[in-house]
Amino acid sequence: MEQINAFIADYGELLLEGTRDTLIMTGVSTLIAYVLGIPLGVLLTITAPKSIWPHRALNAVLGWIVNIGRSIPFIILLVAIIPFTRLIVGTSLGVEGAMVPLVISAAPFVARMVEQSLAEVDGGLIEAAQSFGANGWQIVTKVLLVESLPSLVRGAAITFINLFGYSAMAGTVGAGGLGDIAIRYGYQRYQYDVMLVAVVLSIILVQIVQSLGDWIARRIDHHAR
């Protein structure tokens, strides 16, 4: 018990700060990535052949952009866009410095997740909406997005968890968070107890987010009722 109390006194505040920083950088990055990724995913869906607004050239360009964005390993992207990160947020360090590469890395992934979610919507619902005179905007907002909402929520949880792992990589360049603590204290200073606690906290947070995402998705899924 004395050892636990001593550990909490020495590292408790540090670990709480790291947990807070990780949640902020991951949560905000996930939110911004969805703000960017949902329109991109919708465009990929509606411009596909035999969709409501087929446009082969635009669909091909968007597909190439998304594929290129998903092909770049995060650790390389993190370093490569440091000048751009500094231009956007004024620094490449800390929570703010990590958010830019996290968003850029996640947005193409989100676009594909959204595209897949929208593709799962029953085509009969789209045809029914068209028969009632719904325009393209109404089909997107009142059919595609509404019907795919449970899948989008699950996708958000998956995106958060992926970015959670990326945030640990960002810790290698001073981004802060649990990953930074595990590297600086656990690895570089051979304080393996700190690394172990950081890993356990990460596992707990991931389990909470995944469970929460699944619960929300079940609550809003009218097909499961």
Biotite code that builds the C-alpha atoms (Angstrom):
import biotite.structure as struc

atoms = struc.array([
    struc.Atom([0.000, 0.000, 0.000], chain_id="A", res_id=1, res_name="MET", atom_name="CA", element="C"),
    struc.Atom([2.850, 2.375, 0.806], chain_id="A", res_id=2, res_name="GLU", atom_name="CA", element="C"),
    struc.Atom([4.363, 1.744, -2.614], chain_id="A", res_id=3, res_name="GLN", atom_name="CA", element="C"),
    struc.Atom([1.040, 2.477, -4.302], chain_id="A", res_id=4, res_name="ILE", atom_name="CA", element="C"),
    struc.Atom([0.605, 5.686, -2.329], chain_id="A", res_id=5, res_name="ASN", atom_name="CA", element="C"),
    struc.Atom([4.146, 6.731, -3.194], chain_id="A", res_id=6, res_name="ALA", atom_name="CA", element="C"),
    struc.Atom([3.546, 5.980, -6.876], chain_id="A", res_id=7, res_name="PHE", atom_name="CA", element="C"),
    struc.Atom([0.337, 8.029, -6.881], chain_id="A", res_id=8, res_name="ILE", atom_name="CA", element="C"),
    struc.Atom([2.098, 10.901, -5.137], chain_id="A", res_id=9, res_name="ALA", atom_name="CA", element="C"),
    struc.Atom([4.929, 10.851, -7.650], chain_id="A", res_id=10, res_name="ASP", atom_name="CA", element="C"),
    struc.Atom([3.071, 10.169, -10.888], chain_id="A", res_id=11, res_name="TYR", atom_name="CA", element="C"),
    struc.Atom([-0.659, 10.475, -10.228], chain_id="A", res_id=12, res_name="GLY", atom_name="CA", element="C"),
    struc.Atom([-0.959, 14.067, -11.422], chain_id="A", res_id=13, res_name="GLU", atom_name="CA", element="C"),
    struc.Atom([1.257, 13.367, -14.425], chain_id="A", res_id=14, res_name="LEU", atom_name="CA", element="C"),
    struc.Atom([-0.866, 10.396, -15.507], chain_id="A", res_id=15, res_name="LEU", atom_name="CA", element="C"),
    struc.Atom([-4.105, 12.330, -15.041], chain_id="A", res_id=16, res_name="LEU", atom_name="CA", element="C"),
    struc.Atom([-2.731, 15.137, -17.181], chain_id="A", res_id=17, res_name="GLU", atom_name="CA", element="C"),
    struc.Atom([-1.614, 12.619, -19.798], chain_id="A", res_id=18, res_name="GLY", atom_name="CA", element="C"),
    struc.Atom([-5.049, 10.986, -19.829], chain_id="A", res_id=19, res_name="THR", atom_name="CA", element="C"),
    struc.Atom([-6.714, 14.388, -20.236], chain_id="A", res_id=20, res_name="ARG", atom_name="CA", element="C"),
    struc.Atom([-4.380, 15.388, -23.058], chain_id="A", res_id=21, res_name="ASP", atom_name="CA", element="C"),
    struc.Atom([-4.916, 12.081, -24.855], chain_id="A", res_id=22, res_name="THR", atom_name="CA", element="C"),
    struc.Atom([-8.699, 12.382, -24.636], chain_id="A", res_id=23, res_name="LEU", atom_name="CA", element="C"),
    struc.Atom([-8.636, 15.985, -25.851], chain_id="A", res_id=24, res_name="ILE", atom_name="CA", element="C"),
    struc.Atom([-6.335, 15.440, -28.816], chain_id="A", res_id=25, res_name="MET", atom_name="CA", element="C"),
    struc.Atom([-8.090, 12.222, -29.838], chain_id="A", res_id=26, res_name="THR", atom_name="CA", element="C"),
    struc.Atom([-11.657, 13.402, -29.267], chain_id="A", res_id=27, res_name="GLY", atom_name="CA", element="C"),
    struc.Atom([-11.272, 16.777, -30.972], chain_id="A", res_id=28, res_name="VAL", atom_name="CA", element="C"),
    struc.Atom([-9.342, 15.216, -33.867], chain_id="A", res_id=29, res_name="SER", atom_name="CA", element="C"),
    struc.Atom([-12.082, 12.609, -34.350], chain_id="A", res_id=30, res_name="THR", atom_name="CA", element="C"),
    struc.Atom([-14.748, 15.324, -34.375], chain_id="A", res_id=31, res_name="LEU", atom_name="CA", element="C"),
    struc.Atom([-12.908, 17.484, -36.930], chain_id="A", res_id=32, res_name="ILE", atom_name="CA", element="C"),
    struc.Atom([-12.090, 14.423, -39.047], chain_id="A", res_id=33, res_name="ALA", atom_name="CA", element="C"),
    struc.Atom([-15.809, 13.605, -39.220], chain_id="A", res_id=34, res_name="TYR", atom_name="CA", element="C"),
    struc.Atom([-16.685, 17.187, -40.127], chain_id="A", res_id=35, res_name="VAL", atom_name="CA", element="C"),
    struc.Atom([-14.318, 16.813, -43.087], chain_id="A", res_id=36, res_name="LEU", atom_name="CA", element="C"),
    struc.Atom([-14.852, 13.127, -43.787], chain_id="A", res_id=37, res_name="GLY", atom_name="CA", element="C"),
    struc.Atom([-18.648, 12.990, -43.904], chain_id="A", res_id=38, res_name="ILE", atom_name="CA", element="C"),
    struc.Atom([-19.018, 15.397, -46.883], chain_id="A", res_id=39, res_name="PRO", atom_name="CA", element="C"),
    struc.Atom([-16.156, 13.626, -48.650], chain_id="A", res_id=40, res_name="LEU", atom_name="CA", element="C"),
    struc.Atom([-17.736, 10.216, -48.025], chain_id="A", res_id=41, res_name="GLY", atom_name="CA", element="C"),
    struc.Atom([-21.118, 11.476, -49.217], chain_id="A", res_id=42, res_name="VAL", atom_name="CA", element="C"),
    struc.Atom([-19.551, 12.807, -52.421], chain_id="A", res_id=43, res_name="LEU", atom_name="CA", element="C"),
    struc.Atom([-17.807, 9.491, -53.001], chain_id="A", res_id=44, res_name="LEU", atom_name="CA", element="C"),
    struc.Atom([-21.148, 7.731, -52.622], chain_id="A", res_id=45, res_name="THR", atom_name="CA", element="C"),
    struc.Atom([-23.408, 9.934, -54.718], chain_id="A", res_id=46, res_name="ILE", atom_name="CA", element="C"),
    struc.Atom([-20.892, 10.369, -57.569], chain_id="A", res_id=47, res_name="THR", atom_name="CA", element="C"),
    struc.Atom([-20.361, 6.618, -57.948], chain_id="A", res_id=48, res_name="ALA", atom_name="CA", element="C"),
    struc.Atom([-21.755, 4.885, -61.064], chain_id="A", res_id=49, res_name="PRO", atom_name="CA", element="C"),
    struc.Atom([-25.498, 4.156, -60.829], chain_id="A", res_id=50, res_name="LYS", atom_name="CA", element="C"),
    struc.Atom([-25.828, 6.451, -57.812], chain_id="A", res_id=51, res_name="SER", atom_name="CA", element="C"),
    struc.Atom([-28.086, 9.492, -57.504], chain_id="A", res_id=52, res_name="ILE", atom_name="CA", element="C"),
    struc.Atom([-25.548, 11.867, -59.085], chain_id="A", res_id=53, res_name="TRP", atom_name="CA", element="C"),
    struc.Atom([-23.012, 9.807, -61.065], chain_id="A", res_id=54, res_name="PRO", atom_name="CA", element="C"),
    struc.Atom([-19.878, 11.713, -62.025], chain_id="A", res_id=55, res_name="HIS", atom_name="CA", element="C"),
    struc.Atom([-17.042, 9.436, -63.063], chain_id="A", res_id=56, res_name="ARG", atom_name="CA", element="C"),
    struc.Atom([-14.270, 12.061, -63.179], chain_id="A", res_id=57, res_name="ALA", atom_name="CA", element="C"),
    struc.Atom([-15.062, 13.632, -59.795], chain_id="A", res_id=58, res_name="LEU", atom_name="CA", element="C"),
    struc.Atom([-15.454, 10.234, -58.191], chain_id="A", res_id=59, res_name="ASN", atom_name="CA", element="C"),
    struc.Atom([-12.079, 9.125, -59.546], chain_id="A", res_id=60, res_name="ALA", atom_name="CA", element="C"),
    struc.Atom([-10.319, 12.284, -58.305], chain_id="A", res_id=61, res_name="VAL", atom_name="CA", element="C"),
    struc.Atom([-11.863, 11.997, -54.853], chain_id="A", res_id=62, res_name="LEU", atom_name="CA", element="C"),
    struc.Atom([-10.984, 8.316, -54.717], chain_id="A", res_id=63, res_name="GLY", atom_name="CA", element="C"),
    struc.Atom([-7.345, 9.036, -55.569], chain_id="A", res_id=64, res_name="TRP", atom_name="CA", element="C"),
    struc.Atom([-7.146, 11.757, -52.905], chain_id="A", res_id=65, res_name="ILE", atom_name="CA", element="C"),
    struc.Atom([-8.579, 9.465, -50.265], chain_id="A", res_id=66, res_name="VAL", atom_name="CA", element="C"),
    struc.Atom([-6.365, 6.537, -51.256], chain_id="A", res_id=67, res_name="ASN", atom_name="CA", element="C"),
    struc.Atom([-3.226, 8.677, -51.188], chain_id="A", res_id=68, res_name="ILE", atom_name="CA", element="C"),
    struc.Atom([-4.147, 10.057, -47.770], chain_id="A", res_id=69, res_name="GLY", atom_name="CA", element="C"),
    struc.Atom([-4.668, 6.549, -46.406], chain_id="A", res_id=70, res_name="ARG", atom_name="CA", element="C"),
    struc.Atom([-1.424, 5.254, -47.899], chain_id="A", res_id=71, res_name="SER", atom_name="CA", element="C"),
    struc.Atom([0.949, 7.500, -45.952], chain_id="A", res_id=72, res_name="ILE", atom_name="CA", element="C"),
    struc.Atom([2.154, 5.932, -42.679], chain_id="A", res_id=73, res_name="PRO", atom_name="CA", element="C"),
    struc.Atom([1.231, 8.181, -39.775], chain_id="A", res_id=74, res_name="PHE", atom_name="CA", element="C"),
    struc.Atom([4.736, 8.473, -38.338], chain_id="A", res_id=75, res_name="ILE", atom_name="CA", element="C"),
    struc.Atom([5.998, 9.716, -41.733], chain_id="A", res_id=76, res_name="ILE", atom_name="CA", element="C"),
    struc.Atom([3.061, 12.101, -42.126], chain_id="A", res_id=77, res_name="LEU", atom_name="CA", element="C"),
    struc.Atom([3.653, 13.403, -38.625], chain_id="A", res_id=78, res_name="LEU", atom_name="CA", element="C"),
    struc.Atom([7.178, 14.511, -39.469], chain_id="A", res_id=79, res_name="VAL", atom_name="CA", element="C"),
    struc.Atom([6.595, 15.488, -43.097], chain_id="A", res_id=80, res_name="ALA", atom_name="CA", element="C"),
    struc.Atom([3.928, 18.103, -42.372], chain_id="A", res_id=81, res_name="ILE", atom_name="CA", element="C"),
    struc.Atom([5.644, 19.777, -39.406], chain_id="A", res_id=82, res_name="ILE", atom_name="CA", element="C"),
    struc.Atom([5.959, 23.099, -41.338], chain_id="A", res_id=83, res_name="PRO", atom_name="CA", element="C"),
    struc.Atom([2.251, 22.927, -42.240], chain_id="A", res_id=84, res_name="PHE", atom_name="CA", element="C"),
    struc.Atom([1.342, 22.111, -38.643], chain_id="A", res_id=85, res_name="THR", atom_name="CA", element="C"),
    struc.Atom([3.280, 25.128, -37.412], chain_id="A", res_id=86, res_name="ARG", atom_name="CA", element="C"),
    struc.Atom([1.525, 27.271, -40.009], chain_id="A", res_id=87, res_name="LEU", atom_name="CA", element="C"),
    struc.Atom([-1.920, 26.141, -38.850], chain_id="A", res_id=88, res_name="ILE", atom_name="CA", element="C"),
    struc.Atom([-1.576, 26.069, -35.050], chain_id="A", res_id=89, res_name="VAL", atom_name="CA", element="C"),
    struc.Atom([1.739, 27.845, -34.452], chain_id="A", res_id=90, res_name="GLY", atom_name="CA", element="C"),
    struc.Atom([3.560, 24.821, -33.045], chain_id="A", res_id=91, res_name="THR", atom_name="CA", element="C"),
    struc.Atom([4.347, 21.208, -33.869], chain_id="A", res_id=92, res_name="SER", atom_name="CA", element="C"),
    struc.Atom([4.511, 20.165, -30.207], chain_id="A", res_id=93, res_name="LEU", atom_name="CA", element="C"),
    struc.Atom([1.935, 19.381, -27.575], chain_id="A", res_id=94, res_name="GLY", atom_name="CA", element="C"),
    struc.Atom([-1.750, 18.606, -28.006], chain_id="A", res_id=95, res_name="VAL", atom_name="CA", element="C"),
    struc.Atom([-2.292, 21.318, -30.606], chain_id="A", res_id=96, res_name="GLU", atom_name="CA", element="C"),
    struc.Atom([0.639, 20.140, -32.687], chain_id="A", res_id=97, res_name="GLY", atom_name="CA", element="C"),
    struc.Atom([-0.672, 16.561, -32.704], chain_id="A", res_id=98, res_name="ALA", atom_name="CA", element="C"),
    struc.Atom([-4.184, 17.439, -33.836], chain_id="A", res_id=99, res_name="MET", atom_name="CA", element="C"),
    struc.Atom([-3.259, 18.573, -37.349], chain_id="A", res_id=100, res_name="VAL", atom_name="CA", element="C"),
    struc.Atom([-1.583, 15.317, -38.460], chain_id="A", res_id=101, res_name="PRO", atom_name="CA", element="C"),
    struc.Atom([-4.213, 13.297, -36.615], chain_id="A", res_id=102, res_name="LEU", atom_name="CA", element="C"),
    struc.Atom([-7.015, 15.020, -38.533], chain_id="A", res_id=103, res_name="VAL", atom_name="CA", element="C"),
    struc.Atom([-5.218, 14.759, -41.880], chain_id="A", res_id=104, res_name="ILE", atom_name="CA", element="C"),
    struc.Atom([-4.590, 11.077, -41.277], chain_id="A", res_id=105, res_name="SER", atom_name="CA", element="C"),
    struc.Atom([-8.123, 10.326, -40.087], chain_id="A", res_id=106, res_name="ALA", atom_name="CA", element="C"),
    struc.Atom([-10.210, 12.288, -42.611], chain_id="A", res_id=107, res_name="ALA", atom_name="CA", element="C"),
    struc.Atom([-9.571, 9.910, -45.568], chain_id="A", res_id=108, res_name="PRO", atom_name="CA", element="C"),
    struc.Atom([-10.239, 6.924, -43.317], chain_id="A", res_id=109, res_name="PHE", atom_name="CA", element="C"),
    struc.Atom([-13.491, 8.510, -42.156], chain_id="A", res_id=110, res_name="VAL", atom_name="CA", element="C"),
    struc.Atom([-14.486, 9.200, -45.777], chain_id="A", res_id=111, res_name="ALA", atom_name="CA", element="C"),
    struc.Atom([-14.163, 5.501, -46.614], chain_id="A", res_id=112, res_name="ARG", atom_name="CA", element="C"),
    struc.Atom([-16.027, 4.524, -43.445], chain_id="A", res_id=113, res_name="MET", atom_name="CA", element="C"),
    struc.Atom([-18.853, 6.893, -44.353], chain_id="A", res_id=114, res_name="VAL", atom_name="CA", element="C"),
    struc.Atom([-18.899, 5.607, -47.932], chain_id="A", res_id=115, res_name="GLU", atom_name="CA", element="C"),
    struc.Atom([-19.190, 2.035, -46.673], chain_id="A", res_id=116, res_name="GLN", atom_name="CA", element="C"),
    struc.Atom([-21.941, 2.973, -44.207], chain_id="A", res_id=117, res_name="SER", atom_name="CA", element="C"),
    struc.Atom([-23.979, 4.745, -46.877], chain_id="A", res_id=118, res_name="LEU", atom_name="CA", element="C"),
    struc.Atom([-23.514, 1.835, -49.276], chain_id="A", res_id=119, res_name="ALA", atom_name="CA", element="C"),
    struc.Atom([-25.264, -0.419, -46.758], chain_id="A", res_id=120, res_name="GLU", atom_name="CA", element="C"),
    struc.Atom([-28.507, 1.583, -46.997], chain_id="A", res_id=121, res_name="VAL", atom_name="CA", element="C"),
    struc.Atom([-31.263, -0.364, -48.755], chain_id="A", res_id=122, res_name="ASP", atom_name="CA", element="C"),
    struc.Atom([-31.558, 0.840, -52.350], chain_id="A", res_id=123, res_name="GLY", atom_name="CA", element="C"),
    struc.Atom([-35.320, 0.388, -52.123], chain_id="A", res_id=124, res_name="GLY", atom_name="CA", element="C"),
    struc.Atom([-35.511, 3.273, -49.656], chain_id="A", res_id=125, res_name="LEU", atom_name="CA", element="C"),
    struc.Atom([-33.711, 5.544, -52.112], chain_id="A", res_id=126, res_name="ILE", atom_name="CA", element="C"),
    struc.Atom([-36.041, 4.512, -54.935], chain_id="A", res_id=127, res_name="GLU", atom_name="CA", element="C"),
    struc.Atom([-39.043, 5.131, -52.706], chain_id="A", res_id=128, res_name="ALA", atom_name="CA", element="C"),
    struc.Atom([-37.785, 8.609, -51.829], chain_id="A", res_id=129, res_name="ALA", atom_name="CA", element="C"),
    struc.Atom([-37.217, 9.385, -55.508], chain_id="A", res_id=130, res_name="GLN", atom_name="CA", element="C"),
    struc.Atom([-40.735, 8.209, -56.351], chain_id="A", res_id=131, res_name="SER", atom_name="CA", element="C"),
    struc.Atom([-42.095, 10.715, -53.830], chain_id="A", res_id=132, res_name="PHE", atom_name="CA", element="C"),
    struc.Atom([-40.177, 13.493, -55.566], chain_id="A", res_id=133, res_name="GLY", atom_name="CA", element="C"),
    struc.Atom([-37.274, 13.868, -53.141], chain_id="A", res_id=134, res_name="ALA", atom_name="CA", element="C"),
    struc.Atom([-34.290, 15.732, -54.547], chain_id="A", res_id=135, res_name="ASN", atom_name="CA", element="C"),
    struc.Atom([-30.654, 14.741, -54.100], chain_id="A", res_id=136, res_name="GLY", atom_name="CA", element="C"),
    struc.Atom([-30.140, 16.814, -50.941], chain_id="A", res_id=137, res_name="TRP", atom_name="CA", element="C"),
    struc.Atom([-33.234, 15.333, -49.307], chain_id="A", res_id=138, res_name="GLN", atom_name="CA", element="C"),
    struc.Atom([-32.149, 11.805, -50.184], chain_id="A", res_id=139, res_name="ILE", atom_name="CA", element="C"),
    struc.Atom([-28.729, 12.396, -48.627], chain_id="A", res_id=140, res_name="VAL", atom_name="CA", element="C"),
    struc.Atom([-29.956, 14.065, -45.430], chain_id="A", res_id=141, res_name="THR", atom_name="CA", element="C"),
    struc.Atom([-33.231, 12.223, -44.814], chain_id="A", res_id=142, res_name="LYS", atom_name="CA", element="C"),
    struc.Atom([-32.456, 8.767, -46.178], chain_id="A", res_id=143, res_name="VAL", atom_name="CA", element="C"),
    struc.Atom([-28.756, 7.993, -46.508], chain_id="A", res_id=144, res_name="LEU", atom_name="CA", element="C"),
    struc.Atom([-27.431, 9.719, -43.390], chain_id="A", res_id=145, res_name="LEU", atom_name="CA", element="C"),
    struc.Atom([-30.423, 8.864, -41.203], chain_id="A", res_id=146, res_name="VAL", atom_name="CA", element="C"),
    struc.Atom([-30.506, 5.190, -42.153], chain_id="A", res_id=147, res_name="GLU", atom_name="CA", element="C"),
    struc.Atom([-26.743, 4.797, -41.785], chain_id="A", res_id=148, res_name="SER", atom_name="CA", element="C"),
    struc.Atom([-26.508, 6.631, -38.454], chain_id="A", res_id=149, res_name="LEU", atom_name="CA", element="C"),
    struc.Atom([-25.876, 3.526, -36.280], chain_id="A", res_id=150, res_name="PRO", atom_name="CA", element="C"),
    struc.Atom([-23.068, 2.469, -38.598], chain_id="A", res_id=151, res_name="SER", atom_name="CA", element="C"),
    struc.Atom([-21.645, 5.992, -38.546], chain_id="A", res_id=152, res_name="LEU", atom_name="CA", element="C"),
    struc.Atom([-21.602, 5.957, -34.739], chain_id="A", res_id=153, res_name="VAL", atom_name="CA", element="C"),
    struc.Atom([-19.750, 2.656, -34.694], chain_id="A", res_id=154, res_name="ARG", atom_name="CA", element="C"),
    struc.Atom([-17.348, 4.090, -37.253], chain_id="A", res_id=155, res_name="GLY", atom_name="CA", element="C"),
    struc.Atom([-16.727, 7.082, -35.004], chain_id="A", res_id=156, res_name="ALA", atom_name="CA", element="C"),
    struc.Atom([-15.771, 4.753, -32.149], chain_id="A", res_id=157, res_name="ALA", atom_name="CA", element="C"),
    struc.Atom([-13.385, 2.862, -34.440], chain_id="A", res_id=158, res_name="ILE", atom_name="CA", element="C"),
    struc.Atom([-11.876, 6.125, -35.666], chain_id="A", res_id=159, res_name="THR", atom_name="CA", element="C"),
    struc.Atom([-11.379, 7.344, -32.091], chain_id="A", res_id=160, res_name="PHE", atom_name="CA", element="C"),
    struc.Atom([-9.601, 4.113, -31.164], chain_id="A", res_id=161, res_name="ILE", atom_name="CA", element="C"),
    struc.Atom([-7.347, 4.287, -34.232], chain_id="A", res_id=162, res_name="ASN", atom_name="CA", element="C"),
    struc.Atom([-6.434, 7.882, -33.437], chain_id="A", res_id=163, res_name="LEU", atom_name="CA", element="C"),
    struc.Atom([-5.840, 6.852, -29.844], chain_id="A", res_id=164, res_name="PHE", atom_name="CA", element="C"),
    struc.Atom([-3.082, 4.584, -31.120], chain_id="A", res_id=165, res_name="GLY", atom_name="CA", element="C"),
    struc.Atom([-1.745, 7.289, -33.423], chain_id="A", res_id=166, res_name="TYR", atom_name="CA", element="C"),
    struc.Atom([-1.590, 9.717, -30.498], chain_id="A", res_id=167, res_name="SER", atom_name="CA", element="C"),
    struc.Atom([0.889, 7.373, -28.840], chain_id="A", res_id=168, res_name="ALA", atom_name="CA", element="C"),
    struc.Atom([3.091, 7.656, -31.946], chain_id="A", res_id=169, res_name="MET", atom_name="CA", element="C"),
    struc.Atom([2.750, 11.429, -31.751], chain_id="A", res_id=170, res_name="ALA", atom_name="CA", element="C"),
    struc.Atom([4.244, 11.160, -28.272], chain_id="A", res_id=171, res_name="GLY", atom_name="CA", element="C"),
    struc.Atom([7.592, 10.366, -29.909], chain_id="A", res_id=172, res_name="THR", atom_name="CA", element="C"),
    struc.Atom([7.813, 13.989, -31.053], chain_id="A", res_id=173, res_name="VAL", atom_name="CA", element="C"),
    struc.Atom([6.572, 15.573, -27.850], chain_id="A", res_id=174, res_name="GLY", atom_name="CA", element="C"),
    struc.Atom([2.832, 15.590, -28.476], chain_id="A", res_id=175, res_name="ALA", atom_name="CA", element="C"),
    struc.Atom([2.022, 14.799, -24.867], chain_id="A", res_id=176, res_name="GLY", atom_name="CA", element="C"),
    struc.Atom([-0.528, 12.319, -23.608], chain_id="A", res_id=177, res_name="GLY", atom_name="CA", element="C"),
    struc.Atom([-0.178, 8.787, -22.322], chain_id="A", res_id=178, res_name="LEU", atom_name="CA", element="C"),
    struc.Atom([2.039, 7.763, -25.225], chain_id="A", res_id=179, res_name="GLY", atom_name="CA", element="C"),
    struc.Atom([4.515, 10.513, -24.423], chain_id="A", res_id=180, res_name="ASP", atom_name="CA", element="C"),
    struc.Atom([4.545, 9.507, -20.744], chain_id="A", res_id=181, res_name="ILE", atom_name="CA", element="C"),
    struc.Atom([5.096, 5.829, -21.589], chain_id="A", res_id=182, res_name="ALA", atom_name="CA", element="C"),
    struc.Atom([8.023, 6.711, -23.844], chain_id="A", res_id=183, res_name="ILE", atom_name="CA", element="C"),
    struc.Atom([9.705, 9.402, -21.726], chain_id="A", res_id=184, res_name="ARG", atom_name="CA", element="C"),
    struc.Atom([9.305, 7.732, -18.353], chain_id="A", res_id=185, res_name="TYR", atom_name="CA", element="C"),
    struc.Atom([8.706, 4.064, -19.081], chain_id="A", res_id=186, res_name="GLY", atom_name="CA", element="C"),
    struc.Atom([11.152, 3.537, -21.945], chain_id="A", res_id=187, res_name="TYR", atom_name="CA", element="C"),
    struc.Atom([13.792, 6.248, -21.754], chain_id="A", res_id=188, res_name="GLN", atom_name="CA", element="C"),
    struc.Atom([14.069, 6.282, -17.963], chain_id="A", res_id=189, res_name="ARG", atom_name="CA", element="C"),
    struc.Atom([13.427, 2.553, -17.440], chain_id="A", res_id=190, res_name="TYR", atom_name="CA", element="C"),
    struc.Atom([10.458, 3.225, -15.156], chain_id="A", res_id=191, res_name="GLN", atom_name="CA", element="C"),
    struc.Atom([8.423, 0.264, -16.279], chain_id="A", res_id=192, res_name="TYR", atom_name="CA", element="C"),
    struc.Atom([5.765, 0.718, -13.628], chain_id="A", res_id=193, res_name="ASP", atom_name="CA", element="C"),
    struc.Atom([4.840, 4.033, -15.238], chain_id="A", res_id=194, res_name="VAL", atom_name="CA", element="C"),
    struc.Atom([4.709, 2.383, -18.665], chain_id="A", res_id=195, res_name="MET", atom_name="CA", element="C"),
    struc.Atom([2.489, -0.404, -17.305], chain_id="A", res_id=196, res_name="LEU", atom_name="CA", element="C"),
    struc.Atom([0.016, 2.022, -15.749], chain_id="A", res_id=197, res_name="VAL", atom_name="CA", element="C"),
    struc.Atom([-0.068, 4.095, -18.953], chain_id="A", res_id=198, res_name="ALA", atom_name="CA", element="C"),
    struc.Atom([-0.857, 0.939, -20.950], chain_id="A", res_id=199, res_name="VAL", atom_name="CA", element="C"),
    struc.Atom([-3.583, -0.126, -18.513], chain_id="A", res_id=200, res_name="VAL", atom_name="CA", element="C"),
    struc.Atom([-5.173, 3.330, -18.651], chain_id="A", res_id=201, res_name="LEU", atom_name="CA", element="C"),
    struc.Atom([-5.096, 3.192, -22.447], chain_id="A", res_id=202, res_name="SER", atom_name="CA", element="C"),
    struc.Atom([-6.820, -0.198, -22.468], chain_id="A", res_id=203, res_name="ILE", atom_name="CA", element="C"),
    struc.Atom([-9.511, 1.029, -20.086], chain_id="A", res_id=204, res_name="ILE", atom_name="CA", element="C"),
    struc.Atom([-10.190, 4.148, -22.149], chain_id="A", res_id=205, res_name="LEU", atom_name="CA", element="C"),
    struc.Atom([-10.421, 2.165, -25.378], chain_id="A", res_id=206, res_name="VAL", atom_name="CA", element="C"),
    struc.Atom([-12.840, -0.325, -23.830], chain_id="A", res_id=207, res_name="GLN", atom_name="CA", element="C"),
    struc.Atom([-15.030, 2.492, -22.508], chain_id="A", res_id=208, res_name="ILE", atom_name="CA", element="C"),
    struc.Atom([-15.175, 4.255, -25.879], chain_id="A", res_id=209, res_name="VAL", atom_name="CA", element="C"),
    struc.Atom([-15.922, 1.049, -27.795], chain_id="A", res_id=210, res_name="GLN", atom_name="CA", element="C"),
    struc.Atom([-18.645, 0.010, -25.357], chain_id="A", res_id=211, res_name="SER", atom_name="CA", element="C"),
    struc.Atom([-20.180, 3.487, -25.413], chain_id="A", res_id=212, res_name="LEU", atom_name="CA", element="C"),
    struc.Atom([-20.180, 3.546, -29.213], chain_id="A", res_id=213, res_name="GLY", atom_name="CA", element="C"),
    struc.Atom([-21.856, 0.130, -29.407], chain_id="A", res_id=214, res_name="ASP", atom_name="CA", element="C"),
    struc.Atom([-24.460, 1.156, -26.813], chain_id="A", res_id=215, res_name="TRP", atom_name="CA", element="C"),
    struc.Atom([-25.364, 4.377, -28.640], chain_id="A", res_id=216, res_name="ILE", atom_name="CA", element="C"),
    struc.Atom([-25.536, 2.557, -31.965], chain_id="A", res_id=217, res_name="ALA", atom_name="CA", element="C"),
    struc.Atom([-27.947, -0.013, -30.547], chain_id="A", res_id=218, res_name="ARG", atom_name="CA", element="C"),
    struc.Atom([-30.117, 2.710, -29.002], chain_id="A", res_id=219, res_name="ARG", atom_name="CA", element="C"),
    struc.Atom([-30.558, 4.578, -32.302], chain_id="A", res_id=220, res_name="ILE", atom_name="CA", element="C"),
    struc.Atom([-30.836, 1.524, -34.546], chain_id="A", res_id=221, res_name="ASP", atom_name="CA", element="C"),
    struc.Atom([-34.538, 1.245, -35.259], chain_id="A", res_id=222, res_name="HIS", atom_name="CA", element="C"),
    struc.Atom([-33.940, -1.902, -37.337], chain_id="A", res_id=223, res_name="HIS", atom_name="CA", element="C"),
    struc.Atom([-32.887, -3.780, -34.192], chain_id="A", res_id=224, res_name="ALA", atom_name="CA", element="C"),
    struc.Atom([-36.114, -3.052, -32.353], chain_id="A", res_id=225, res_name="ARG", atom_name="CA", element="C"),
])
